């Protein structure tokens, strides 16, 4: 259990750092989506299913979609 | 010089924070409120889900504020995007057959799941906000699958208004009942764990669920192109 959470936190950290350094904004959005998804799994493992549900549906689904639509309307690459 | 000045300010701030927070026992049980909610939430509010008993039972007024914040954010985004949407709607390429068929197959299931989450908000994990967000993600799938579909503005506006009005009117109705106050639970609590229990909580959660679902769908709608 503790190793699973530790592994998930490490993947989450890696995804967060990747989202920061990606020049391709689409990749950055997908990396932040992974952060939200793993956060929701960790919330579930820590016995907070209410928060896990909100994080999965808003953070991983809706926020990612909204950011991708915004990228489509502006530009894909950071200068 | 400026760097030194900034460092000095930061050092003073850090010293202040350290002195204030040094004696705070983080993680300790400094307040008896939490254990009170856990022990008495079921009897006080009739909701089997403790989180719901706090969100709508003990802290219903905060939730009203939260719903208002979401409403203002959605209205602001809609106004901002409609104001910039003067030029003709852009041409959208057709979605692939897999996406279209899949969205038609999955949409009713997602809608049902979202409705289940907010109708059972007082019994199982989840509630109006989670159910509404799930419904909005189902509508997102429809927007991706069949590009020409749009949200009916009149339906959306009336559901949104109805949800908000239900919340406020139920709260005001608590004022008229004897021995109750704004947003207090004046309906019979029933047996915790049954679908028809917890008084006004399931009604408010259904209202919030529909309202949040419509609002988040409206945000997606105005982002995906807005004008019909």
Interface residues (C-beta under 8 A of the other chain):
Chain A: X49 X50 X52 X53 X54 X57 X58 X61 X62 X65 X66 X69 X70
Chain B: X49 X51 X117 X125 X126 X127 X129 X130 X133 X134 X136 X137 X140 X216 X219 X220 X223 X224
